Amino acid sequence: MTTPLFESSIPSLKQIARGKVRDIYEVDADHLLIVTSDRLSAFDVILPNPIPDKGRVLTALALFWFDRLADVVPNH
């Protein structure tokens, strides 16, 4: 089992947002890095115990839809 990721920190990149589940960093003027954590939120409250691999599952779902909709909206 992997250690749950509650919060990311990438000192070399500028963090531009931290949401309930995702942390967003600016890579350059044209690219963002979105890190999906294992944080759990309910009713707009971040709960103290993350769920292991939740971020991995959410990222897989996002990649599926990015690939599926690539001909509609450029996203790579």
mmCIF file of the N, C-alpha and C atoms, coordinates in Angstrom:
data_MODEL
# 
_entry.id   MODEL 
# 
loop_
_atom_site.group_PDB 
_atom_site.id 
_atom_site.type_symbol 
_atom_site.label_atom_id 
_atom_site.label_alt_id 
_atom_site.label_comp_id 
_atom_site.label_asym_id 
_atom_site.label_entity_id 
_atom_site.label_seq_id 
_atom_site.pdbx_PDB_ins_code 
_atom_site.Cartn_x 
_atom_site.Cartn_y 
_atom_site.Cartn_z 
_atom_site.occupancy 
_atom_site.B_iso_or_equiv 
_atom_site.pdbx_formal_charge 
_atom_site.auth_seq_id 
_atom_site.auth_comp_id 
_atom_site.auth_asym_id 
_atom_site.auth_atom_id 
_atom_site.pdbx_PDB_model_num 
ATOM 1   N N  . MET A 1 1  ? 0.846   -1.177 0.000   1.00 0.00 ? 1  MET A N  1 
ATOM 2   C CA . MET A 1 1  ? 0.000   0.000  0.000   1.00 0.00 ? 1  MET A CA 1 
ATOM 3   C C  . MET A 1 1  ? 0.891   1.240  0.000   1.00 0.00 ? 1  MET A C  1 
ATOM 4   N N  . THR A 1 2  ? 0.480   2.242  -0.753  1.00 0.00 ? 2  THR A N  1 
ATOM 5   C CA . THR A 1 2  ? 1.244   3.476  -0.806  1.00 0.00 ? 2  THR A CA 1 
ATOM 6   C C  . THR A 1 2  ? 0.799   4.433  0.292   1.00 0.00 ? 2  THR A C  1 
ATOM 7   N N  . THR A 1 3  ? 1.672   5.375  0.610   1.00 0.00 ? 3  THR A N  1 
ATOM 8   C CA . THR A 1 3  ? 1.340   6.401  1.589   1.00 0.00 ? 3  THR A CA 1 
ATOM 9   C C  . THR A 1 3  ? 0.428   7.423  0.927   1.00 0.00 ? 3  THR A C  1 
ATOM 10  N N  . PRO A 1 4  ? -0.706  7.736  1.542   1.00 0.00 ? 4  PRO A N  1 
ATOM 11  C CA . PRO A 1 4  ? -1.616  8.712  0.932   1.00 0.00 ? 4  PRO A CA 1 
ATOM 12  C C  . PRO A 1 4  ? -0.970  10.089 0.796   1.00 0.00 ? 4  PRO A C  1 
ATOM 13  N N  . LEU A 1 5  ? -1.281  10.770 -0.302  1.00 0.00 ? 5  LEU A N  1 
ATOM 14  C CA . LEU A 1 5  ? -0.780  12.115 -0.539  1.00 0.00 ? 5  LEU A CA 1 
ATOM 15  C C  . LEU A 1 5  ? -1.851  13.100 -0.084  1.00 0.00 ? 5  LEU A C  1 
ATOM 16  N N  . PHE A 1 6  ? -1.600  13.779 1.026   1.00 0.00 ? 6  PHE A N  1 
ATOM 17  C CA . PHE A 1 6  ? -2.557  14.741 1.550   1.00 0.00 ? 6  PHE A CA 1 
ATOM 18  C C  . PHE A 1 6  ? -2.337  16.125 0.953   1.00 0.00 ? 6  PHE A C  1 
ATOM 19  N N  . GLU A 1 7  ? -1.065  16.452 0.682   1.00 0.00 ? 7  GLU A N  1 
ATOM 20  C CA . GLU A 1 7  ? -0.741  17.777 0.176   1.00 0.00 ? 7  GLU A CA 1 
ATOM 21  C C  . GLU A 1 7  ? 0.543   17.689 -0.627  1.00 0.00 ? 7  GLU A C  1 
ATOM 22  N N  . SER A 1 8  ? 0.550   18.296 -1.818  1.00 0.00 ? 8  SER A N  1 
ATOM 23  C CA . SER A 1 8  ? 1.767   18.285 -2.622  1.00 0.00 ? 8  SER A CA 1 
ATOM 24  C C  . SER A 1 8  ? 2.577   19.555 -2.371  1.00 0.00 ? 8  SER A C  1 
ATOM 25  N N  . SER A 1 9  ? 3.856   19.456 -2.670  1.00 0.00 ? 9  SER A N  1 
ATOM 26  C CA . SER A 1 9  ? 4.741   20.608 -2.556  1.00 0.00 ? 9  SER A CA 1 
ATOM 27  C C  . SER A 1 9  ? 5.838   20.462 -3.604  1.00 0.00 ? 9  SER A C  1 
ATOM 28  N N  . ILE A 1 10 ? 5.856   21.389 -4.555  1.00 0.00 ? 10 ILE A N  1 
ATOM 29  C CA . ILE A 1 10 ? 6.871   21.379 -5.603  1.00 0.00 ? 10 ILE A CA 1 
ATOM 30  C C  . ILE A 1 10 ? 7.533   22.756 -5.588  1.00 0.00 ? 10 ILE A C  1 
ATOM 31  N N  . PRO A 1 11 ? 8.590   22.935 -4.807  1.00 0.00 ? 11 PRO A N  1 
ATOM 32  C CA . PRO A 1 11 ? 9.206   24.251 -4.636  1.00 0.00 ? 11 PRO A CA 1 
ATOM 33  C C  . PRO A 1 11 ? 9.675   24.913 -5.931  1.00 0.00 ? 11 PRO A C  1 
ATOM 34  N N  . SER A 1 12 ? 10.009  24.119 -6.937  1.00 0.00 ? 12 SER A N  1 
ATOM 35  C CA . SER A 1 12 ? 10.514  24.688 -8.184  1.00 0.00 ? 12 SER A CA 1 
ATOM 36  C C  . SER A 1 12 ? 9.411   25.265 -9.078  1.00 0.00 ? 12 SER A C  1 
ATOM 37  N N  . LEU A 1 13 ? 8.147   25.014 -8.729  1.00 0.00 ? 13 LEU A N  1 
ATOM 38  C CA . LEU A 1 13 ? 7.031   25.535 -9.511  1.00 0.00 ? 13 LEU A CA 1 
ATOM 39  C C  . LEU A 1 13 ? 6.171   26.463 -8.666  1.00 0.00 ? 13 LEU A C  1 
ATOM 40  N N  . LYS A 1 14 ? 5.563   27.436 -9.318  1.00 0.00 ? 14 LYS A N  1 
ATOM 41  C CA . LYS A 1 14 ? 4.666   28.359 -8.633  1.00 0.00 ? 14 LYS A CA 1 
ATOM 42  C C  . LYS A 1 14 ? 3.300   27.694 -8.460  1.00 0.00 ? 14 LYS A C  1 
ATOM 43  N N  . GLN A 1 15 ? 2.865   27.568 -7.216  1.00 0.00 ? 15 GLN A N  1 
ATOM 44  C CA . GLN A 1 15 ? 1.533   27.007 -6.964  1.00 0.00 ? 15 GLN A CA 1 
ATOM 45  C C  . GLN A 1 15 ? 0.508   28.116 -7.182  1.00 0.00 ? 15 GLN A C  1 
ATOM 46  N N  . ILE A 1 16 ? -0.458  27.860 -8.055  1.00 0.00 ? 16 ILE A N  1 
ATOM 47  C CA . ILE A 1 16 ? -1.446  28.895 -8.348  1.00 0.00 ? 16 ILE A CA 1 
ATOM 48  C C  . ILE A 1 16 ? -2.807  28.609 -7.729  1.00 0.00 ? 16 ILE A C  1 
ATOM 49  N N  . ALA A 1 17 ? -3.025  27.377 -7.270  1.00 0.00 ? 17 ALA A N  1 
ATOM 50  C CA . ALA A 1 17 ? -4.305  27.067 -6.625  1.00 0.00 ? 17 ALA A CA 1 
ATOM 51  C C  . ALA A 1 17 ? -4.192  25.774 -5.821  1.00 0.00 ? 17 ALA A C  1 
ATOM 52  N N  . ARG A 1 18 ? -4.968  25.702 -4.782  1.00 0.00 ? 18 ARG A N  1 
ATOM 53  C CA . ARG A 1 18 ? -5.123  24.468 -4.014  1.00 0.00 ? 18 ARG A CA 1 
ATOM 54  C C  . ARG A 1 18 ? -6.617  24.315 -3.755  1.00 0.00 ? 18 ARG A C  1 
ATOM 55  N N  . GLY A 1 19 ? -7.185  23.265 -4.313  1.00 0.00 ? 19 GLY A N  1 
ATOM 56  C CA . GLY A 1 19 ? -8.607  23.015 -4.144  1.00 0.00 ? 19 GLY A CA 1 
ATOM 57  C C  . GLY A 1 19 ? -8.838  21.965 -3.073  1.00 0.00 ? 19 GLY A C  1 
ATOM 58  N N  . LYS A 1 20 ? -10.027 21.431 -3.077  1.00 0.00 ? 20 LYS A N  1 
ATOM 59  C CA . LYS A 1 20 ? -10.362 20.410 -2.085  1.00 0.00 ? 20 LYS A CA 1 
ATOM 60  C C  . LYS A 1 20 ? -9.605  19.122 -2.349  1.00 0.00 ? 20 LYS A C  1 
ATOM 61  N N  . VAL A 1 21 ? -9.305  18.846 -3.620  1.00 0.00 ? 21 VAL A N  1 
ATOM 62  C CA . VAL A 1 21 ? -8.642  17.596 -3.979  1.00 0.00 ? 21 VAL A CA 1 
ATOM 63  C C  . VAL A 1 21 ? -7.385  17.825 -4.818  1.00 0.00 ? 21 VAL A C  1 
ATOM 64  N N  . ARG A 1 22 ? -7.362  18.882 -5.635  1.00 0.00 ? 22 ARG A N  1 
ATOM 65  C CA . ARG A 1 22 ? -6.263  19.094 -6.576  1.00 0.00 ? 22 ARG A CA 1 
ATOM 66  C C  . ARG A 1 22 ? -5.417  20.310 -6.223  1.00 0.00 ? 22 ARG A C  1 
ATOM 67  N N  . ASP A 1 23 ? -4.108  20.191 -6.472  1.00 0.00 ? 23 ASP A N  1 
ATOM 68  C CA . ASP A 1 23 ? -3.156  21.291 -6.344  1.00 0.00 ? 23 ASP A CA 1 
ATOM 69  C C  . ASP A 1 23 ? -2.697  21.627 -7.766  1.00 0.00 ? 23 ASP A C  1 
ATOM 70  N N  . ILE A 1 24 ? -2.685  22.916 -8.112  1.00 0.00 ? 24 ILE A N  1 
ATOM 71  C CA . ILE A 1 24 ? -2.353  23.326 -9.476  1.00 0.00 ? 24 ILE A CA 1 
ATOM 72  C C  . ILE A 1 24 ? -1.104  24.203 -9.462  1.00 0.00 ? 24 ILE A C  1 
ATOM 73  N N  . TYR A 1 25 ? -0.159  23.847 -10.335 1.00 0.00 ? 25 TYR A N  1 
ATOM 74  C CA . TYR A 1 25 ? 1.112   24.552 -10.455 1.00 0.00 ? 25 TYR A CA 1 
ATOM 75  C C  . TYR A 1 25 ? 1.268   25.079 -11.871 1.00 0.00 ? 25 TYR A C  1 
ATOM 76  N N  . GLU A 1 26 ? 1.960   26.217 -11.994 1.00 0.00 ? 26 GLU A N  1 
ATOM 77  C CA . GLU A 1 26 ? 2.282   26.781 -13.297 1.00 0.00 ? 26 GLU A CA 1 
ATOM 78  C C  . GLU A 1 26 ? 3.631   26.239 -13.741 1.00 0.00 ? 26 GLU A C  1 
ATOM 79  N N  . VAL A 1 27 ? 3.651   25.522 -14.860 1.00 0.00 ? 27 VAL A N  1 
ATOM 80  C CA . VAL A 1 27 ? 4.895   24.997 -15.413 1.00 0.00 ? 27 VAL A CA 1 
ATOM 81  C C  . VAL A 1 27 ? 5.548   26.069 -16.280 1.00 0.00 ? 27 VAL A C  1 
ATOM 82  N N  . ASP A 1 28 ? 4.754   26.660 -17.161 1.00 0.00 ? 28 ASP A N  1 
ATOM 83  C CA . ASP A 1 28 ? 5.182   27.801 -17.980 1.00 0.00 ? 28 ASP A CA 1 
ATOM 84  C C  . ASP A 1 28 ? 3.929   28.529 -18.436 1.00 0.00 ? 28 ASP A C  1 
ATOM 85  N N  . ALA A 1 29 ? 4.075   29.467 -19.355 1.00 0.00 ? 29 ALA A N  1 
ATOM 86  C CA . ALA A 1 29 ? 2.934   30.290 -19.773 1.00 0.00 ? 29 ALA A CA 1 
ATOM 87  C C  . ALA A 1 29 ? 1.822   29.483 -20.433 1.00 0.00 ? 29 ALA A C  1 
ATOM 88  N N  . ASP A 1 30 ? 2.161   28.308 -20.962 1.00 0.00 ? 30 ASP A N  1 
ATOM 89  C CA . ASP A 1 30 ? 1.171   27.504 -21.690 1.00 0.00 ? 30 ASP A CA 1 
ATOM 90  C C  . ASP A 1 30 ? 0.794   26.188 -21.018 1.00 0.00 ? 30 ASP A C  1 
ATOM 91  N N  . HIS A 1 31 ? 1.427   25.854 -19.878 1.00 0.00 ? 31 HIS A N  1 
ATOM 92  C CA . HIS A 1 31 ? 1.192   24.547 -19.279 1.00 0.00 ? 31 HIS A CA 1 
ATOM 93  C C  . HIS A 1 31 ? 0.968   24.641 -17.769 1.00 0.00 ? 31 HIS A C  1 
ATOM 94  N N  . LEU A 1 32 ? 0.034   23.817 -17.306 1.00 0.00 ? 32 LEU A N  1 
ATOM 95  C CA . LEU A 1 32 ? -0.232  23.675 -15.871 1.00 0.00 ? 32 LEU A CA 1 
ATOM 96  C C  . LEU A 1 32 ? 0.047   22.238 -15.476 1.00 0.00 ? 32 LEU A C  1 
ATOM 97  N N  . LEU A 1 33 ? 0.446   22.041 -14.243 1.00 0.00 ? 33 LEU A N  1 
ATOM 98  C CA . LEU A 1 33 ? 0.579   20.709 -13.668 1.00 0.00 ? 33 LEU A CA 1 
ATOM 99  C C  . LEU A 1 33 ? -0.511  20.577 -12.618 1.00 0.00 ? 33 LEU A C  1 
ATOM 100 N N  . ILE A 1 34 ? -1.367  19.589 -12.773 1.00 0.00 ? 34 ILE A N  1 
ATOM 101 C CA . ILE A 1 34 ? -2.452  19.357 -11.826 1.00 0.00 ? 34 ILE A CA 1 
ATOM 102 C C  . ILE A 1 34 ? -2.128  18.082 -11.054 1.00 0.00 ? 34 ILE A C  1 
ATOM 103 N N  . VAL A 1 35 ? -1.940  18.215 -9.755  1.00 0.00 ? 35 VAL A N  1 
ATOM 104 C CA . VAL A 1 35 ? -1.639  17.082 -8.890  1.00 0.00 ? 35 VAL A CA 1 
ATOM 105 C C  . VAL A 1 35 ? -2.919  16.726 -8.140  1.00 0.00 ? 35 VAL A C  1 
ATOM 106 N N  . THR A 1 36 ? -3.401  15.514 -8.348  1.00 0.00 ? 36 THR A N  1 
ATOM 107 C CA . THR A 1 36 ? -4.610  15.064 -7.668  1.00 0.00 ? 36 THR A CA 1 
ATOM 108 C C  . THR A 1 36 ? -4.210  14.309 -6.422  1.00 0.00 ? 36 THR A C  1 
ATOM 109 N N  . SER A 1 37 ? -4.635  14.812 -5.278  1.00 0.00 ? 37 SER A N  1 
ATOM 110 C CA . SER A 1 37 ? -4.248  14.223 -4.000  1.00 0.00 ? 37 SER A CA 1 
ATOM 111 C C  . SER A 1 37 ? -5.254  13.150 -3.567  1.00 0.00 ? 37 SER A C  1 
ATOM 112 N N  . ASP A 1 38 ? -5.001  12.584 -2.416  1.00 0.00 ? 38 ASP A N  1 
ATOM 113 C CA . ASP A 1 38 ? -5.902  11.599 -1.820  1.00 0.00 ? 38 ASP A CA 1 
ATOM 114 C C  . ASP A 1 38 ? -6.806  12.244 -0.768  1.00 0.00 ? 38 ASP A C  1 
ATOM 115 N N  . ARG A 1 39 ? -6.824  13.603 -0.745  1.00 0.00 ? 39 ARG A N  1 
ATOM 116 C CA . ARG A 1 39 ? -7.673  14.298 0.230   1.00 0.00 ? 39 ARG A CA 1 
ATOM 117 C C  . ARG A 1 39 ? -9.125  13.915 0.016   1.00 0.00 ? 39 ARG A C  1 
ATOM 118 N N  . LEU A 1 40 ? -9.856  13.882 1.101   1.00 0.00 ? 40 LEU A N  1 
ATOM 119 C CA . LEU A 1 40 ? -11.279 13.573 1.075   1.00 0.00 ? 40 LEU A CA 1 
ATOM 120 C C  . LEU A 1 40 ? -12.044 14.795 1.540   1.00 0.00 ? 40 LEU A C  1 
ATOM 121 N N  . SER A 1 41 ? -13.046 15.190 0.771   1.00 0.00 ? 41 SER A N  1 
ATOM 122 C CA . SER A 1 41 ? -13.854 16.331 1.193   1.00 0.00 ? 41 SER A CA 1 
ATOM 123 C C  . SER A 1 41 ? -15.329 15.948 1.148   1.00 0.00 ? 41 SER A C  1 
ATOM 124 N N  . ALA A 1 42 ? -16.065 16.552 2.031   1.00 0.00 ? 42 ALA A N  1 
ATOM 125 C CA . ALA A 1 42 ? -17.520 16.362 2.076   1.00 0.00 ? 42 ALA A CA 1 
ATOM 126 C C  . ALA A 1 42 ? -18.137 17.672 2.531   1.00 0.00 ? 42 ALA A C  1 
ATOM 127 N N  . PHE A 1 43 ? -19.135 18.122 1.802   1.00 0.00 ? 43 PHE A N  1 
ATOM 128 C CA . PHE A 1 43 ? -19.827 19.360 2.152   1.00 0.00 ? 43 PHE A CA 1 
ATOM 129 C C  . PHE A 1 43 ? -18.836 20.519 2.294   1.00 0.00 ? 43 PHE A C  1 
ATOM 130 N N  . ASP A 1 44 ? -17.883 20.607 1.337   1.00 0.00 ? 44 ASP A N  1 
ATOM 131 C CA . ASP A 1 44 ? -16.889 21.685 1.285   1.00 0.00 ? 44 ASP A CA 1 
ATOM 132 C C  . ASP A 1 44 ? -15.946 21.723 2.478   1.00 0.00 ? 44 ASP A C  1 
ATOM 133 N N  . VAL A 1 45 ? -15.762 20.601 3.149   1.00 0.00 ? 45 VAL A N  1 
ATOM 134 C CA . VAL A 1 45 ? -14.820 20.502 4.266   1.00 0.00 ? 45 VAL A CA 1 
ATOM 135 C C  . VAL A 1 45 ? -13.810 19.409 3.928   1.00 0.00 ? 45 VAL A C  1 
ATOM 136 N N  . ILE A 1 46 ? -12.520 19.731 4.055   1.00 0.00 ? 46 ILE A N  1 
ATOM 137 C CA . ILE A 1 46 ? -11.489 18.716 3.835   1.00 0.00 ? 46 ILE A CA 1 
ATOM 138 C C  . ILE A 1 46 ? -11.348 17.917 5.122   1.00 0.00 ? 46 ILE A C  1 
ATOM 139 N N  . LEU A 1 47 ? -11.582 16.627 5.033   1.00 0.00 ? 47 LEU A N  1 
ATOM 140 C CA . LEU A 1 47 ? -11.520 15.754 6.199   1.00 0.00 ? 47 LEU A CA 1 
ATOM 141 C C  . LEU A 1 47 ? -10.066 15.393 6.506   1.00 0.00 ? 47 LEU A C  1 
ATOM 142 N N  . PRO A 1 48 ? -9.769  15.034 7.753   1.00 0.00 ? 48 PRO A N  1 
ATOM 143 C CA . PRO A 1 48 ? -8.376  14.832 8.169   1.00 0.00 ? 48 PRO A CA 1 
ATOM 144 C C  . PRO A 1 48 ? -7.712  13.561 7.648   1.00 0.00 ? 48 PRO A C  1 
ATOM 145 N N  . ASN A 1 49 ? -8.479  12.563 7.234   1.00 0.00 ? 49 ASN A N  1 
ATOM 146 C CA . ASN A 1 49 ? -7.884  11.288 6.821   1.00 0.00 ? 49 ASN A CA 1 
ATOM 147 C C  . ASN A 1 49 ? -8.043  11.087 5.306   1.00 0.00 ? 49 ASN A C  1 
ATOM 148 N N  . PRO A 1 50 ? -6.921  11.084 4.567   1.00 0.00 ? 50 PRO A N  1 
ATOM 149 C CA . PRO A 1 50 ? -6.998  10.857 3.122   1.00 0.00 ? 50 PRO A CA 1 
ATOM 150 C C  . PRO A 1 50 ? -7.308  9.393  2.806   1.00 0.00 ? 50 PRO A C  1 
ATOM 151 N N  . ILE A 1 51 ? -7.712  9.138  1.565   1.00 0.00 ? 51 ILE A N  1 
ATOM 152 C CA . ILE A 1 51 ? -7.995  7.788  1.097   1.00 0.00 ? 51 ILE A CA 1 
ATOM 153 C C  . ILE A 1 51 ? -6.858  7.366  0.171   1.00 0.00 ? 51 ILE A C  1 
ATOM 154 N N  . PRO A 1 52 ? -6.111  6.322  0.525   1.00 0.00 ? 52 PRO A N  1 
ATOM 155 C CA . PRO A 1 52 ? -4.998  5.883  -0.325  1.00 0.00 ? 52 PRO A CA 1 
ATOM 156 C C  . PRO A 1 52 ? -5.456  5.593  -1.751  1.00 0.00 ? 52 PRO A C  1 
ATOM 157 N N  . ASP A 1 53 ? -4.699  6.077  -2.725  1.00 0.00 ? 53 ASP A N  1 
ATOM 158 C CA . ASP A 1 53 ? -4.913  5.854  -4.161  1.00 0.00 ? 53 ASP A CA 1 
ATOM 159 C C  . ASP A 1 53 ? -6.131  6.573  -4.737  1.00 0.00 ? 53 ASP A C  1 
ATOM 160 N N  . LYS A 1 54 ? -6.803  7.402  -3.960  1.00 0.00 ? 54 LYS A N  1 
ATOM 161 C CA . LYS A 1 54 ? -7.929  8.177  -4.503  1.00 0.00 ? 54 LYS A CA 1 
ATOM 162 C C  . LYS A 1 54 ? -7.448  9.077  -5.635  1.00 0.00 ? 54 LYS A C  1 
ATOM 163 N N  . GLY A 1 55 ? -6.306  9.733  -5.439  1.00 0.00 ? 55 GLY A N  1 
ATOM 164 C CA . GLY A 1 55 ? -5.754  10.597 -6.475  1.00 0.00 ? 55 GLY A CA 1 
ATOM 165 C C  . GLY A 1 55 ? -5.427  9.830  -7.743  1.00 0.00 ? 55 GLY A C  1 
ATOM 166 N N  . ARG A 1 56 ? -4.919  8.619  -7.592  1.00 0.00 ? 56 ARG A N  1 
ATOM 167 C CA . ARG A 1 56 ? -4.583  7.780  -8.754  1.00 0.00 ? 56 ARG A CA 1 
ATOM 168 C C  . ARG A 1 56 ? -5.845  7.464  -9.568  1.00 0.00 ? 56 ARG A C  1 
ATOM 169 N N  . VAL A 1 57 ? -6.924  7.143  -8.887  1.00 0.00 ? 57 VAL A N  1 
ATOM 170 C CA . VAL A 1 57 ? -8.188  6.828  -9.569  1.00 0.00 ? 57 VAL A CA 1 
ATOM 171 C C  . VAL A 1 57 ? -8.746  8.076  -10.262 1.00 0.00 ? 57 VAL A C  1 
ATOM 172 N N  . LEU A 1 58 ? -8.752  9.214  -9.577  1.00 0.00 ? 58 LEU A N  1 
ATOM 173 C CA . LEU A 1 58 ? -9.253  10.452 -10.178 1.00 0.00 ? 58 LEU A CA 1 
ATOM 174 C C  . LEU A 1 58 ? -8.422  10.861 -11.388 1.00 0.00 ? 58 LEU A C  1 
ATOM 175 N N  . THR A 1 59 ? -7.103  10.665 -11.322 1.00 0.00 ? 59 THR A N  1 
ATOM 176 C CA . THR A 1 59 ? -6.235  10.989 -12.448 1.00 0.00 ? 59 THR A CA 1 
ATOM 177 C C  . THR A 1 59 ? -6.534  10.079 -13.636 1.00 0.00 ? 59 THR A C  1 
ATOM 178 N N  . ALA A 1 60 ? -6.747  8.792  -13.384 1.00 0.00 ? 60 ALA A N  1 
ATOM 179 C CA . ALA A 1 60 ? -7.083  7.854  -14.461 1.00 0.00 ? 60 ALA A CA 1 
ATOM 180 C C  . ALA A 1 60 ? -8.399  8.245  -15.136 1.00 0.00 ? 60 ALA A C  1 
ATOM 181 N N  . LEU A 1 61 ? -9.378  8.667  -14.348 1.00 0.00 ? 61 LEU A N  1 
ATOM 182 C CA . LEU A 1 61 ? -10.653 9.117  -14.918 1.00 0.00 ? 61 LEU A CA 1 
ATOM 183 C C  . LEU A 1 61 ? -10.459 10.372 -15.763 1.00 0.00 ? 61 LEU A C  1 
ATOM 184 N N  . ALA A 1 62 ? -9.674  11.310 -15.280 1.00 0.00 ? 62 ALA A N  1 
ATOM 185 C CA . ALA A 1 62 ? -9.422  12.537 -16.033 1.00 0.00 ? 62 ALA A CA 1 
ATOM 186 C C  . ALA A 1 62 ? -8.708  12.221 -17.345 1.00 0.00 ? 62 ALA A C  1 
ATOM 187 N N  . LEU A 1 63 ? -7.700  11.352 -17.306 1.00 0.00 ? 63 LEU A N  1 
ATOM 188 C CA . LEU A 1 63 ? -6.971  10.988 -18.526 1.00 0.00 ? 63 LEU A CA 1 
ATOM 189 C C  . LEU A 1 63 ? -7.896  10.335 -19.552 1.00 0.00 ? 63 LEU A C  1 
ATOM 190 N N  . PHE A 1 64 ? -8.801  9.491  -19.078 1.00 0.00 ? 64 PHE A N  1 
ATOM 191 C CA . PHE A 1 64 ? -9.776  8.862  -19.969 1.00 0.00 ? 64 PHE A CA 1 
ATOM 192 C C  . PHE A 1 64 ? -10.569 9.933  -20.712 1.00 0.00 ? 64 PHE A C  1 
ATOM 193 N N  . TRP A 1 65 ? -11.092 10.901 -19.980 1.00 0.00 ? 65 TRP A N  1 
ATOM 194 C CA . TRP A 1 65 ? -11.926 11.937 -20.595 1.00 0.00 ? 65 TRP A CA 1 
ATOM 195 C C  . TRP A 1 65 ? -11.095 12.904 -21.440 1.00 0.00 ? 65 TRP A C  1 
ATOM 196 N N  . PHE A 1 66 ? -9.863  13.212 -21.029 1.00 0.00 ? 66 PHE A N  1 
ATOM 197 C CA . PHE A 1 66 ? -9.001  14.043 -21.868 1.00 0.00 ? 66 PHE A CA 1 
ATOM 198 C C  . PHE A 1 66 ? -8.780  13.361 -23.224 1.00 0.00 ? 66 PHE A C  1 
ATOM 199 N N  . ASP A 1 67 ? -8.481  12.065 -23.202 1.00 0.00 ? 67 ASP A N  1 
ATOM 200 C CA . ASP A 1 67 ? -8.276  11.325 -24.449 1.00 0.00 ? 67 ASP A CA 1 
ATOM 201 C C  . ASP A 1 67 ? -9.557  11.265 -25.265 1.00 0.00 ? 67 ASP A C  1 
ATOM 202 N N  . ARG A 1 68 ? -10.656 11.002 -24.611 1.00 0.00 ? 68 ARG A N  1 
ATOM 203 C CA . ARG A 1 68 ? -11.959 10.863 -25.290 1.00 0.00 ? 68 ARG A CA 1 
ATOM 204 C C  . ARG A 1 68 ? -12.389 12.177 -25.962 1.00 0.00 ? 68 ARG A C  1 
ATOM 205 N N  . LEU A 1 69 ? -12.056 13.303 -25.356 1.00 0.00 ? 69 LEU A N  1 
ATOM 206 C CA . LEU A 1 69 ? -12.504 14.597 -25.857 1.00 0.00 ? 69 LEU A CA 1 
ATOM 207 C C  . LEU A 1 69 ? -11.409 15.393 -26.573 1.00 0.00 ? 69 LEU A C  1 
ATOM 208 N N  . ALA A 1 70 ? -10.281 14.761 -26.876 1.00 0.00 ? 70 ALA A N  1 
ATOM 209 C CA . ALA A 1 70 ? -9.143  15.460 -27.504 1.00 0.00 ? 70 ALA A CA 1 
ATOM 210 C C  . ALA A 1 70 ? -9.518  16.070 -28.852 1.00 0.00 ? 70 ALA A C  1 
ATOM 211 N N  . ASP A 1 71 ? -10.438 15.464 -29.587 1.00 0.00 ? 71 ASP A N  1 
ATOM 212 C CA . ASP A 1 71 ? -10.837 16.030 -30.884 1.00 0.00 ? 71 ASP A CA 1 
ATOM 213 C C  . ASP A 1 71 ? -11.831 17.184 -30.735 1.00 0.00 ? 71 ASP A C  1 
ATOM 214 N N  . VAL A 1 72 ? -12.378 17.371 -29.551 1.00 0.00 ? 72 VAL A N  1 
ATOM 215 C CA . VAL A 1 72 ? -13.317 18.459 -29.289 1.00 0.00 ? 72 VAL A CA 1 
ATOM 216 C C  . VAL A 1 72 ? -12.589 19.685 -28.752 1.00 0.00 ? 72 VAL A C  1 
ATOM 217 N N  . VAL A 1 73 ? -11.669 19.441 -27.797 1.00 0.00 ? 73 VAL A N  1 
ATOM 218 C CA . VAL A 1 73 ? -10.906 20.514 -27.148 1.00 0.00 ? 73 VAL A CA 1 
ATOM 219 C C  . VAL A 1 73 ? -9.441  20.081 -27.042 1.00 0.00 ? 73 VAL A C  1 
ATOM 220 N N  . PRO A 1 74 ? -8.508  20.874 -27.586 1.00 0.00 ? 74 PRO A N  1 
ATOM 221 C CA . PRO A 1 74 ? -7.095  20.517 -27.419 1.00 0.00 ? 74 PRO A CA 1 
ATOM 222 C C  . PRO A 1 74 ? -6.737  20.485 -25.935 1.00 0.00 ? 74 PRO A C  1 
ATOM 223 N N  . ASN A 1 75 ? -6.113  19.403 -25.492 1.00 0.00 ? 75 ASN A N  1 
ATOM 224 C CA . ASN A 1 75 ? -5.838  19.276 -24.059 1.00 0.00 ? 75 ASN A CA 1 
ATOM 225 C C  . ASN A 1 75 ? -4.525  18.598 -23.729 1.00 0.00 ? 75 ASN A C  1 
ATOM 226 N N  . HIS A 1 76 ? -3.648  18.466 -24.694 1.00 0.00 ? 76 HIS A N  1 
ATOM 227 C CA . HIS A 1 76 ? -2.353  17.837 -24.404 1.00 0.00 ? 76 HIS A CA 1 
ATOM 228 C C  . HIS A 1 76 ? -1.231  18.815 -24.538 1.00 0.00 ? 76 HIS A C  1 
# 
